[in-house]
Amino acid sequence: MLGRLAGSNRRWVLAVGELTAESGTMARSRWRDLDPRRRRLILVCAAVEGGLKIAALIDLARRPAQDVRGSKPLWAVAIAVINSAGVVPIGYWVYGRRRS
């Protein structure tokens, strides 16, 4: 999430840190510095993404190759490796599986 703060120093605020326009470096926030609401949001999002990845990988492993659009190994790598906020596992559920 990226948004501009009001003020003359023109800062960009990211979800966990901030990037200053002058230096181009990101000041990282520590976990303990985050408010409890943001911590919960991060944990819930991570749990949802992890659950989607696990469900998609289990389905992919059990599904015959002819029922998968594309290469099973390629789907497995994409689902497991790409940090996608759930987009790749959902893409597999919508596009990667053939209707029986």
C-alpha positions in Angstrom: 0.0 0.0 0.0 1.5 3.2 -1.1 0.3 6.7 -0.2 1.6 10.2 -0.1 1.8 12.1 3.2 0.9 15.7 3.5 3.7 18.0 4.2 6.7 19.6 2.4 9.1 16.7 2.9 7.3 14.5 0.3 7.5 11.1 1.9 6.1 7.9 0.6 4.7 5.5 3.1 4.7 1.8 2.5 2.9 -0.9 4.4 5.8 -1.7 6.8 8.3 1.0 6.1 8.7 4.4 4.5 10.7 5.6 1.6 12.0 9.2 1.5 12.1 10.9 -1.8 15.4 12.7 -1.0 17.5 9.7 -0.1 15.7 6.9 -2.0 16.3 4.5 1.0 13.7 2.8 3.0 13.5 3.1 6.8 12.3 -0.3 8.0 9.8 -0.6 10.9 10.4 -3.2 13.4 7.7 -5.7 14.4 7.6 -4.4 17.9 7.0 -0.8 16.6 3.9 -1.8 14.7 0.5 -1.3 16.3 -1.4 -4.5 17.3 -4.0 -4.0 14.6 -1.3 -3.9 11.8 0.4 -7.0 13.3 -2.9 -8.9 13.3 -3.6 -7.8 9.7 -0.1 -9.1 8.6 -0.6 -12.4 10.4 -4.1 -13.0 9.0 -2.9 -12.2 5.5 0.0 -14.5 5.8 -2.2 -17.3 7.1 -4.7 -16.9 4.3 -2.0 -16.9 1.7 -0.4 -19.9 3.3 -3.7 -21.8 3.4 -4.4 -21.0 -0.3 -0.9 -22.2 -1.3 -1.3 -25.4 0.7 -4.8 -26.2 -0.7 -3.7 -25.4 -4.3 -0.5 -27.6 -3.9 -2.6 -30.5 -2.5 -5.1 -30.2 -5.3 -2.4 -30.0 -7.9 -0.6 -33.1 -6.5 -3.9 -35.2 -6.5 -5.1 -34.0 -9.9 -4.1 -36.0 -13.0 -1.8 -34.1 -15.5 -4.5 -34.1 -18.2 -6.8 -32.2 -15.9 -4.3 -29.3 -15.5 -3.8 -26.5 -18.0 -0.1 -26.2 -18.4 2.8 -28.0 -16.8 2.2 -29.4 -13.3 5.8 -28.7 -12.2 5.6 -25.2 -13.4 2.3 -24.6 -11.5 3.9 -26.1 -8.4 6.9 -23.8 -8.6 4.7 -20.8 -9.3 2.3 -21.6 -6.4 5.1 -22.3 -3.9 7.7 -19.7 -4.8 6.0 -16.6 -5.9 4.9 -14.3 -3.1 1.7 -13.2 -4.6 -0.7 -12.2 -1.9 -2.9 -15.2 -3.0 -3.0 -14.2 -6.7 -1.2 -17.3 -8.0 -3.1 -19.9 -6.0 -6.4 -18.2 -6.9 -5.2 -18.2 -10.6 -4.6 -21.9 -10.4 -8.1 -22.5 -9.0 -9.7 -20.3 -11.7 -7.5 -21.0 -14.7 -5.2 -23.9 -14.1 -7.8 -26.6 -13.5 -9.8 -28.1 -16.3 -13.5 -28.6 -15.6 -14.4 -32.3 -15.4 
